[in-house]
Amino acid sequence: MMARCIQLDMECAALCYSAAQLMSLGSSKAEEICRICAELCDECGTECGKHQNQHCQECAEICHRCAEECRRMAGVAS
């Protein structure tokens, strides 16, 4: 039941870490990665939001905030 949630959590964490590394390196691909990161963070937040336990609800909120920040970094309007 939580397999998709856990998978998205791991993917989201890996991509967020990679995006942060690329931004710190001044990569020409950072904006593109941030756009993809925003999509994945929103997907993860939506999935986590389906589960009523406190951990998943907190994760959903944080993922959606992260998606907003990624969009801001990528210069994409919300």
C-alpha positions as CSV (number, residue, x, y, z in Angstrom):
1,M,0.0,0.0,0.0
2,M,2.9,2.4,0.8
3,A,5.3,1.1,-1.9
4,R,4.6,3.9,-4.3
5,C,5.0,6.5,-1.5
6,I,8.3,5.0,-0.4
7,Q,9.6,4.8,-4.0
8,L,8.7,8.4,-4.7
9,D,10.3,9.5,-1.4
10,M,13.6,7.9,-2.4
11,E,13.5,9.3,-5.9
12,C,12.6,12.8,-4.7
13,A,15.4,12.8,-2.1
14,A,17.9,11.7,-4.7
15,L,16.8,14.3,-7.3
16,C,16.7,17.1,-4.7
17,Y,20.3,16.3,-3.7
18,S,21.4,16.2,-7.3
19,A,19.7,19.5,-8.1
20,A,21.4,21.1,-5.1
21,Q,24.8,19.8,-6.2
22,L,24.3,21.0,-9.8
23,M,23.2,24.5,-8.6
24,S,26.3,24.7,-6.4
25,L,28.4,23.9,-9.4
26,G,26.8,26.5,-11.5
27,S,25.7,23.9,-14.0
28,S,24.0,25.0,-17.2
29,K,21.5,22.2,-16.6
30,A,20.5,23.4,-13.2
31,E,17.3,25.1,-14.3
32,E,16.2,22.1,-16.3
33,I,16.9,19.8,-13.4
34,C,14.9,22.1,-11.1
35,R,11.9,21.9,-13.4
36,I,12.0,18.1,-13.3
37,C,12.6,18.2,-9.5
38,A,9.5,20.4,-9.0
39,E,7.4,17.8,-11.0
40,L,8.7,14.9,-8.9
41,C,8.3,16.8,-5.6
42,D,4.7,17.6,-6.5
43,E,4.0,14.0,-7.4
44,C,5.6,12.8,-4.2
45,G,3.7,15.3,-2.1
46,T,0.4,14.2,-3.7
47,E,1.1,10.6,-3.1
48,C,2.2,11.2,0.5
49,G,-0.9,13.3,1.1
50,K,-3.1,10.2,0.4
51,H,-1.9,8.6,3.7
52,Q,-3.3,9.8,6.9
53,N,-0.3,9.2,9.2
54,Q,1.5,12.3,10.6
55,H,4.8,11.4,8.8
56,C,3.2,11.3,5.4
57,Q,1.2,14.5,6.0
58,E,4.4,16.3,7.0
59,C,6.2,14.9,4.0
60,A,3.5,16.0,1.6
61,E,3.7,19.6,2.9
62,I,7.4,19.7,2.6
63,C,7.4,18.2,-0.9
64,H,4.9,20.8,-2.1
65,R,7.0,23.6,-0.6
66,C,10.1,22.1,-2.2
67,A,8.3,22.0,-5.6
68,E,7.5,25.7,-5.2
69,E,11.1,26.5,-4.5
70,C,12.3,24.4,-7.4
71,R,10.0,26.2,-9.7
72,R,11.3,29.5,-8.4
73,M,14.9,28.4,-9.0
74,A,14.0,27.3,-12.5
75,G,12.2,30.6,-13.2
76,V,8.9,28.9,-13.7
77,A,5.6,30.5,-12.5
78,S,3.5,28.5,-10.1
